[in-house]
Amino acid sequence: MGGQQWPCAEARLLLKAEYEGPIASLAGYLAGHMYEAMHDLYCCNPHDGPSPRALFERFIAWSPFRRSAAVVEVSTTR
């Protein structure tokens, strides 16, 4: 959309609306696209592509099913 990397902000809004109920379906859809991107990058240009973390951030981290990590306090007293 508009020459931006997919999923751009507009595509993310459309995906959230389309997959409002079936969150697991959105997870599978996004993971599939991330896998295809990783495969294509490795086959076409394995040395200059984005890091796996960058691809995760682009495809998965923005999604509504991601939760922030809970802070766990560890007690040192017994």
Secondary structure, DSSP 8 states (H G I E B T S, - for coil): -TT--SS-HHHHHHHHHHTSS-HHHHHHHHHHHHHHHHHHHHHH-TTTS--HHHHHIIIIITSTT-------------
